[in-house]
Amino acid sequence: MKNEELFDLIIPPGVPRSIICDIAEKYDVTVVERNEPIVIGIMDGDVRELLAFRGKHEVLEQVQEDLLKQLKEFVGEN
């Protein structure tokens, strides 16, 4: 059995839980926690726990499009 390389797509902080759950159910991805360093002003070097979708590259491209579409709908952009 061939091991396929998996990638992470960071979920921006503030994305509604309903959107995260919808995408996790719709696509072959797993929601994981990632520790990411923050490089902003006085927080330079701090590490924050962020959520990410983990899956195959092709799937994450679709997830990214769907995530942006759902976020635009959520904030009322068309």
N, CA, C and O atoms as CSV, one atom per row, in Angstrom:
chain,resi,resn,atom,element,x,y,z
A,1,MET,N,N,0.849,-1.187,0.000
A,1,MET,CA,C,0.000,0.000,0.000
A,1,MET,C,C,0.889,1.242,0.000
A,1,MET,O,O,1.773,1.385,0.844
A,2,LYS,N,N,0.647,2.120,-0.938
A,2,LYS,CA,C,1.439,3.341,-1.096
A,2,LYS,C,C,0.958,4.426,-0.133
A,2,LYS,O,O,-0.235,4.715,-0.051
A,3,ASN,N,N,1.911,5.024,0.598
A,3,ASN,CA,C,1.573,6.139,1.477
A,3,ASN,C,C,1.550,7.418,0.664
A,3,ASN,O,O,2.542,7.768,0.025
A,4,GLU,N,N,0.425,8.121,0.682
A,4,GLU,CA,C,0.322,9.376,-0.042
A,4,GLU,C,C,0.652,10.526,0.888
A,4,GLU,O,O,0.323,10.510,2.075
A,5,GLU,N,N,1.314,11.530,0.316
A,5,GLU,CA,C,1.679,12.699,1.109
A,5,GLU,C,C,0.428,13.525,1.399
A,5,GLU,O,O,-0.385,13.781,0.511
A,6,LEU,N,N,0.292,13.936,2.657
A,6,LEU,CA,C,-0.837,14.759,3.065
A,6,LEU,C,C,-0.356,16.181,3.327
A,6,LEU,O,O,0.794,16.406,3.706
A,7,PHE,N,N,-1.247,17.117,3.120
A,7,PHE,CA,C,-0.951,18.537,3.289
A,7,PHE,C,C,-1.944,19.143,4.261
A,7,PHE,O,O,-3.010,18.579,4.507
A,8,ASP,N,N,-1.589,20.302,4.818
A,8,ASP,CA,C,-2.478,21.018,5.724
A,8,ASP,C,C,-2.891,22.347,5.117
A,8,ASP,O,O,-2.081,23.040,4.501
A,9,LEU,N,N,-4.154,22.697,5.294
A,9,LEU,CA,C,-4.683,24.003,4.919
A,9,LEU,C,C,-5.134,24.668,6.212
A,9,LEU,O,O,-6.119,24.251,6.821
A,10,ILE,N,N,-4.407,25.710,6.632
A,10,ILE,CA,C,-4.724,26.394,7.876
A,10,ILE,C,C,-6.108,27.041,7.772
A,10,ILE,O,O,-6.428,27.691,6.776
A,11,ILE,N,N,-6.912,26.856,8.805
A,11,ILE,CA,C,-8.231,27.472,8.878
A,11,ILE,C,C,-8.059,28.821,9.570
A,11,ILE,O,O,-7.593,28.870,10.708
A,12,PRO,N,N,-8.422,29.902,8.913
A,12,PRO,CA,C,-8.254,31.220,9.540
A,12,PRO,C,C,-9.027,31.314,10.848
A,12,PRO,O,O,-10.164,30.849,10.925
A,13,PRO,N,N,-8.431,31.908,11.874
A,13,PRO,CA,C,-9.165,32.099,13.126
A,13,PRO,C,C,-10.463,32.864,12.884
A,13,PRO,O,O,-10.493,33.825,12.115
A,14,GLY,N,N,-11.523,32.435,13.540
A,14,GLY,CA,C,-12.813,33.106,13.407
A,14,GLY,C,C,-13.767,32.439,12.437
A,14,GLY,O,O,-14.918,32.861,12.325
A,15,VAL,N,N,-13.319,31.401,11.726
A,15,VAL,CA,C,-14.227,30.695,10.816
A,15,VAL,C,C,-15.282,29.995,11.668
A,15,VAL,O,O,-14.943,29.283,12.614
A,16,PRO,N,N,-16.558,30.192,11.339
A,16,PRO,CA,C,-17.627,29.570,12.127
A,16,PRO,C,C,-17.510,28.039,12.169
A,16,PRO,O,O,-17.142,27.399,11.185
A,17,ARG,N,N,-17.828,27.491,13.312
A,17,ARG,CA,C,-17.781,26.034,13.509
A,17,ARG,C,C,-18.658,25.308,12.495
A,17,ARG,O,O,-18.309,24.218,12.042
A,18,SER,N,N,-19.793,25.904,12.135
A,18,SER,CA,C,-20.700,25.260,11.186
A,18,SER,C,C,-20.033,25.061,9.825
A,18,SER,O,O,-20.260,24.044,9.168
A,19,ILE,N,N,-19.218,26.017,9.399
A,19,ILE,CA,C,-18.510,25.896,8.115
A,19,ILE,C,C,-17.432,24.823,8.217
A,19,ILE,O,O,-17.270,24.019,7.299
A,20,ILE,N,N,-16.695,24.804,9.321
A,20,ILE,CA,C,-15.650,23.796,9.507
A,20,ILE,C,C,-16.272,22.395,9.480
A,20,ILE,O,O,-15.755,21.501,8.810
A,21,CYS,N,N,-17.366,22.206,10.197
A,21,CYS,CA,C,-18.029,20.897,10.226
A,21,CYS,C,C,-18.572,20.509,8.860
A,21,CYS,O,O,-18.461,19.351,8.456
A,22,ASP,N,N,-19.160,21.464,8.145
A,22,ASP,CA,C,-19.701,21.192,6.815
A,22,ASP,C,C,-18.610,20.696,5.877
A,22,ASP,O,O,-18.796,19.709,5.167
A,23,ILE,N,N,-17.492,21.370,5.876
A,23,ILE,CA,C,-16.396,20.984,4.983
A,23,ILE,C,C,-15.814,19.632,5.394
A,23,ILE,O,O,-15.509,18.803,4.537
A,24,ALA,N,N,-15.661,19.407,6.695
A,24,ALA,CA,C,-15.110,18.135,7.163
A,24,ALA,C,C,-16.012,16.958,6.776
A,24,ALA,O,O,-15.522,15.858,6.523
A,25,GLU,N,N,-17.320,17.186,6.729
A,25,GLU,CA,C,-18.257,16.135,6.331
A,25,GLU,C,C,-18.288,15.937,4.812
A,25,GLU,O,O,-18.465,14.819,4.328
A,26,LYS,N,N,-18.115,17.037,4.066
A,26,LYS,CA,C,-18.226,17.009,2.611
A,26,LYS,C,C,-17.010,16.413,1.913
A,26,LYS,O,O,-17.143,15.775,0.869
A,27,TYR,N,N,-15.833,16.616,2.482
A,27,TYR,CA,C,-14.586,16.238,1.816
A,27,TYR,C,C,-13.823,15.213,2.647
A,27,TYR,O,O,-14.065,15.053,3.843
A,28,ASP,N,N,-12.908,14.533,1.992
A,28,ASP,CA,C,-12.062,13.537,2.648
A,28,ASP,C,C,-10.887,14.246,3.323
A,28,ASP,O,O,-9.747,14.159,2.865
A,29,VAL,N,N,-11.184,14.947,4.417
A,29,VAL,CA,C,-10.173,15.680,5.176
A,29,VAL,C,C,-10.384,15.426,6.664
A,29,VAL,O,O,-11.454,15.000,7.098
A,30,THR,N,N,-9.345,15.698,7.421
A,30,THR,CA,C,-9.394,15.603,8.869
A,30,THR,C,C,-9.083,16.977,9.434
A,30,THR,O,O,-8.226,17.684,8.903
A,31,VAL,N,N,-9.762,17.364,10.495
A,31,VAL,CA,C,-9.455,18.621,11.172
A,31,VAL,C,C,-8.387,18.302,12.228
A,31,VAL,O,O,-8.582,17.435,13.080
A,32,VAL,N,N,-7.259,19.017,12.156
A,32,VAL,CA,C,-6.144,18.790,13.072
A,32,VAL,C,C,-5.729,20.102,13.721
A,32,VAL,O,O,-6.084,21.183,13.251
A,33,GLU,N,N,-4.972,19.990,14.806
A,33,GLU,CA,C,-4.390,21.169,15.452
A,33,GLU,C,C,-2.953,21.318,14.987
A,33,GLU,O,O,-2.222,20.334,14.872
A,34,ARG,N,N,-2.551,22.560,14.719
A,34,ARG,CA,C,-1.171,22.861,14.322
A,34,ARG,C,C,-0.636,23.969,15.208
A,34,ARG,O,O,-1.331,24.951,15.470
A,35,ASN,N,N,0.585,23.817,15.667
A,35,ASN,CA,C,1.264,24.879,16.396
A,35,ASN,C,C,2.047,25.703,15.393
A,35,ASN,O,O,2.968,25.201,14.747
A,36,GLU,N,N,1.680,26.964,15.264
A,36,GLU,CA,C,2.311,27.851,14.289
A,36,GLU,C,C,2.902,29.065,14.977
A,36,GLU,O,O,2.250,29.687,15.815
A,37,PRO,N,N,4.147,29.408,14.625
A,37,PRO,CA,C,4.735,30.633,15.186
A,37,PRO,C,C,4.055,31.870,14.604
A,37,PRO,O,O,3.704,31.901,13.425
A,38,ILE,N,N,3.878,32.870,15.431
A,38,ILE,CA,C,3.266,34.131,15.017
A,38,ILE,C,C,4.377,35.162,14.867
A,38,ILE,O,O,5.234,35.295,15.740
A,39,VAL,N,N,4.355,35.886,13.761
A,39,VAL,CA,C,5.374,36.916,13.520
A,39,VAL,C,C,4.656,38.243,13.286
A,39,VAL,O,O,4.583,38.738,12.162
A,40,ILE,N,N,4.127,38.809,14.377
A,40,ILE,CA,C,3.415,40.084,14.300
A,40,ILE,C,C,3.823,40.918,15.510
A,40,ILE,O,O,3.518,40.556,16.647
A,41,GLY,N,N,4.490,42.000,15.278
A,41,GLY,CA,C,4.833,42.947,16.340
A,41,GLY,C,C,5.419,42.304,17.576
A,41,GLY,O,O,6.402,41.568,17.503
A,42,ILE,N,N,4.799,42.594,18.725
A,42,ILE,CA,C,5.324,42.105,19.991
A,42,ILE,C,C,5.088,40.613,20.195
A,42,ILE,O,O,5.645,40.021,21.119
A,43,MET,N,N,4.272,40.001,19.345
A,43,MET,CA,C,4.013,38.564,19.463
A,43,MET,C,C,5.033,37.751,18.679
A,43,MET,O,O,4.887,36.533,18.574
A,44,ASP,N,N,6.053,38.383,18.129
A,44,ASP,CA,C,7.065,37.697,17.340
A,44,ASP,C,C,7.664,36.546,18.145
A,44,ASP,O,O,8.217,36.753,19.225
A,45,GLY,N,N,7.547,35.347,17.613
A,45,GLY,CA,C,8.091,34.179,18.290
A,45,GLY,C,C,7.069,33.403,19.101
A,45,GLY,O,O,7.325,32.258,19.473
A,46,ASP,N,N,5.906,34.003,19.386
A,46,ASP,CA,C,4.861,33.271,20.095
A,46,ASP,C,C,4.340,32.146,19.210
A,46,ASP,O,O,4.344,32.256,17.984
A,47,VAL,N,N,3.898,31.081,19.829
A,47,VAL,CA,C,3.334,29.956,19.092
A,47,VAL,C,C,1.857,29.857,19.437
A,47,VAL,O,O,1.486,29.892,20.610
A,48,ARG,N,N,1.019,29.733,18.425
A,48,ARG,CA,C,-0.429,29.633,18.617
A,48,ARG,C,C,-0.925,28.302,18.056
A,48,ARG,O,O,-0.420,27.808,17.048
A,49,GLU,N,N,-1.914,27.740,18.723
A,49,GLU,CA,C,-2.555,26.533,18.218
A,49,GLU,C,C,-3.632,26.950,17.230
A,49,GLU,O,O,-4.556,27.687,17.576
A,50,LEU,N,N,-3.506,26.477,16.006
A,50,LEU,CA,C,-4.473,26.774,14.958
A,50,LEU,C,C,-5.079,25.477,14.457
A,50,LEU,O,O,-4.480,24.411,14.598
A,51,LEU,N,N,-6.260,25.564,13.874
A,51,LEU,CA,C,-6.877,24.405,13.240
A,51,LEU,C,C,-6.495,24.373,11.768
A,51,LEU,O,O,-6.234,25.407,11.153
A,52,ALA,N,N,-6.469,23.157,11.216
A,52,ALA,CA,C,-6.164,22.993,9.794
A,52,ALA,C,C,-6.949,21.801,9.264
A,52,ALA,O,O,-7.292,20.881,10.008
A,53,PHE,N,N,-7.226,21.836,7.967
A,53,PHE,CA,C,-7.764,20.662,7.272
A,53,PHE,C,C,-6.563,19.894,6.738
A,53,PHE,O,O,-5.686,20.486,6.109
A,54,ARG,N,N,-6.508,18.576,6.977
A,54,ARG,CA,C,-5.418,17.743,6.472
A,54,ARG,C,C,-5.982,16.775,5.455
A,54,ARG,O,O,-6.962,16.075,5.709
A,55,GLY,N,N,-5.333,16.749,4.283
A,55,GLY,CA,C,-5.784,15.847,3.231
A,55,GLY,C,C,-4.870,15.906,2.027
A,55,GLY,O,O,-3.796,16.506,2.073
A,56,LYS,N,N,-5.306,15.278,0.951
A,56,LYS,CA,C,-4.546,15.270,-0.297
A,56,LYS,C,C,-4.596,16.654,-0.930
A,56,LYS,O,O,-5.553,17.406,-0.746
A,57,HIS,N,N,-3.549,16.971,-1.677
A,57,HIS,CA,C,-3.415,18.302,-2.286
A,57,HIS,C,C,-4.617,18.662,-3.151
A,57,HIS,O,O,-5.148,19.768,-3.053
A,58,GLU,N,N,-5.045,17.727,-3.998
A,58,GLU,CA,C,-6.168,18.012,-4.908
A,58,GLU,C,C,-7.445,18.303,-4.126
A,58,GLU,O,O,-8.226,19.177,-4.504
A,59,VAL,N,N,-7.652,17.577,-3.048
A,59,VAL,CA,C,-8.851,17.763,-2.230
A,59,VAL,C,C,-8.787,19.114,-1.526
A,59,VAL,O,O,-9.791,19.822,-1.449
A,60,LEU,N,N,-7.614,19.473,-1.014
A,60,LEU,CA,C,-7.487,20.746,-0.311
A,60,LEU,C,C,-7.687,21.945,-1.227
A,60,LEU,O,O,-8.127,23.002,-0.775
A,61,GLU,N,N,-7.370,21.792,-2.510
A,61,GLU,CA,C,-7.664,22.879,-3.457
A,61,GLU,C,C,-9.173,23.109,-3.540
A,61,GLU,O,O,-9.631,24.251,-3.577
A,62,GLN,N,N,-9.937,22.022,-3.569
A,62,GLN,CA,C,-11.401,22.134,-3.591
A,62,GLN,C,C,-11.913,22.700,-2.274
A,62,GLN,O,O,-12.826,23.526,-2.256
A,63,VAL,N,N,-11.317,22.246,-1.170
A,63,VAL,CA,C,-11.716,22.731,0.155
A,63,VAL,C,C,-11.487,24.236,0.251
A,63,VAL,O,O,-12.336,24.962,0.768
A,64,GLN,N,N,-10.341,24.710,-0.248
A,64,GLN,CA,C,-10.040,26.139,-0.179
A,64,GLN,C,C,-11.077,26.957,-0.941
A,64,GLN,O,O,-11.538,27.986,-0.447
A,65,GLU,N,N,-11.444,26.513,-2.130
A,65,GLU,CA,C,-12.465,27.220,-2.912
A,65,GLU,C,C,-13.793,27.245,-2.166
A,65,GLU,O,O,-14.440,28.289,-2.077
A,66,ASP,N,N,-14.197,26.098,-1.632
A,66,ASP,CA,C,-15.474,26.003,-0.922
A,66,ASP,C,C,-15.447,26.853,0.351
A,66,ASP,O,O,-16.428,27.525,0.671
A,67,LEU,N,N,-14.327,26.823,1.074
A,67,LEU,CA,C,-14.194,27.608,2.295
A,67,LEU,C,C,-14.351,29.097,1.997
A,67,LEU,O,O,-15.091,29.793,2.692
A,68,LEU,N,N,-13.671,29.583,0.983
A,68,LEU,CA,C,-13.786,31.001,0.619
A,68,LEU,C,C,-15.201,31.354,0.194
A,68,LEU,O,O,-15.715,32.413,0.554
A,69,LYS,N,N,-15.833,30.473,-0.572
A,69,LYS,CA,C,-17.214,30.709,-1.013
A,69,LYS,C,C,-18.154,30.801,0.188
A,69,LYS,O,O,-18.979,31.711,0.269
A,70,GLN,N,N,-18.027,29.855,1.118
A,70,GLN,CA,C,-18.907,29.850,2.280
A,70,GLN,C,C,-18.651,31.057,3.189
A,70,GLN,O,O,-19.588,31.609,3.766
A,71,LEU,N,N,-17.390,31.465,3.315
A,71,LEU,CA,C,-17.085,32.641,4.135
A,71,LEU,C,C,-17.676,33.912,3.524
A,71,LEU,O,O,-18.192,34.768,4.243
A,72,LYS,N,N,-17.599,34.032,2.196
A,72,LYS,CA,C,-18.186,35.200,1.525
A,72,LYS,C,C,-19.694,35.232,1.726
A,72,LYS,O,O,-20.267,36.295,1.965
A,73,GLU,N,N,-20.338,34.074,1.631
A,73,GLU,CA,C,-21.787,33.998,1.864
A,73,GLU,C,C,-22.105,34.372,3.312
A,73,GLU,O,O,-23.087,35.064,3.576
A,74,PHE,N,N,-21.283,33.918,4.238
A,74,PHE,CA,C,-21.508,34.171,5.658
A,74,PHE,C,C,-21.449,35.656,5.994
A,74,PHE,O,O,-22.227,36.146,6.812
A,75,VAL,N,N,-20.506,36.382,5.345
A,75,VAL,CA,C,-20.384,37.804,5.635
A,75,VAL,C,C,-21.223,38.666,4.693
A,75,VAL,O,O,-21.235,39.891,4.815
A,76,GLY,N,N,-21.917,38.033,3.763
A,76,GLY,CA,C,-22.848,38.761,2.904
A,76,GLY,C,C,-22.265,39.298,1.624
A,76,GLY,O,O,-22.871,40.158,0.986
A,77,GLU,N,N,-21.093,38.811,1.225
A,77,GLU,CA,C,-20.528,39.214,-0.077
A,77,GLU,C,C,-21.043,38.270,-1.141
A,77,GLU,O,O,-21.337,37.107,-0.864
A,78,ASN,N,N,-21.151,38.773,-2.365
A,78,ASN,CA,C,-21.568,37.919,-3.479
A,78,ASN,C,C,-20.525,37.883,-4.536
A,78,ASN,O,O,-20.701,37.213,-5.554
